[in-house]
Amino acid sequence: MKLILLLWQREGISIIRNTFQMVMLATIFLLGMYAIYYGHSKIMEQHKTIKNVEHIEKNKFEHYKNSFNSDHTSVKEKQLFDIASNPAYAWYRHEYHAILPPHGLSHMSLGQRDIEPYYYKLTGTSLYYQLFQSELANPLKLYVGNFDISFVLIYLFPLLIIAFTYGLYAEEKENGMLPLLRLQTIGLRKILLIRIAFYYALIVGLGILLSSIGFFVSSEGDILAVSLWILAVLCYLSFWFALMFFLISLKKNSSLTAISAASLWLLFLIVLPAVLNVYANIVYPIDNTSLADVTRRRSLENEEDLEEAKAVILEYLQSRNDLKEADSLLHINTMAKAYAAFTALNDDHHRKEVSDYFTQIRLRQKKISLFRWANPAVNTQGVLNEIVESDSEIFQSFYQSIESFHKDITHFYVDKLFLNKEITSKDYETLPKFNLKIDSQDRHRKIKNGLIEVIVTTFLLFGLSWLLFNKTTF
């Protein structure tokens, strides 16, 4: 124990006297603080937007509901009441919002949250037009990096580990101190591990400190997410320490060790992700050209032809056995029913194309995920995104939930429209509500598998380094 304290004291004094290392520590800490601020500011903007959107929706429906109690003397009051009570207007005028709220820790790993839309305004009109009109390529955008705390931990902390540990063995040899270390009774390998443990405690402690600050600024506490985050950080940083132990065990000179470590950093964090992205684009291309037709506004060929309108309505009713009696009510609100039927048929026409599009994306993500085990950096980044629900799959679940929500909206208004029923004040107590459906078990399984893969890689690397150290010569 005394030797451990003595060696740790020596390393501590060495750091304090090394201006470059002190500047590095301070810089990483300041960058980490800025990353927390940046991520938090982005999420606060989203919270503000969501709050405004919810406020607007709530106010509109309050006005609709209150219109049932007004005397309808003014033109404005009559118009508002018509929109509130007549499904011929309400099906395309009542606006709902499907919202994907940020996780309490999403500011720590933004992932897809500043790329993908996190809310949609929906009416009873065409779902796919509303879904894709903003930006057709959104679901294809890949995570390219945000300057949040996960970026600092994934990209910058390995550089810190390399800078502090690459010369632990070689520099002692080059400075002529190695013979003195060999005289110690506990062995050179144990001395090296004690010194590595000092930097492990220092750098991992800094990572946990920055993470804790990120937890502190969170709007809500999630013990499971916090625990998984800390575990992921420990696993990832442990991998880099094991990797440096392996390079040190080769007992090369300090320059070669530093160059090798920097090359591996480039390999894991720049080269392999880029190669994988190119590979995915070639082997699993996503064709979104068929969706261009979805975003085009369509209408009846002749908006004044009642016979054409009735034909469209009857075609729609063939797929709605629950509205059989509606075919005898075609003479009332004919054009409104025709437009509602036309948009529903248009969505049905494009449903297979849209389904194939999202299937391609899911297949591509599934195939790419098979390579995650080979790159602990990508693996850990994916795990962190999954922990704070900012990964691409959460948005796939969001889109699927939107489709279900739009179906509820359509049934709520279109059923009343085709059956010539008015919307009553009581109906406002049972308005459609958006529910986000997430497969939590599958999410936790992926997080667990990702962590296990990093842990296994770390232990294998450490075990190999342990055996290799005494078998190699400088």
Summary of the structure (lengths in Angstrom):
residues: 474
radius of gyration: 30.2
end to end distance: 28.5
largest distance: 102.2
contacts: 1442
relative contact order: 0.13
helix: 74%
strand: 2%
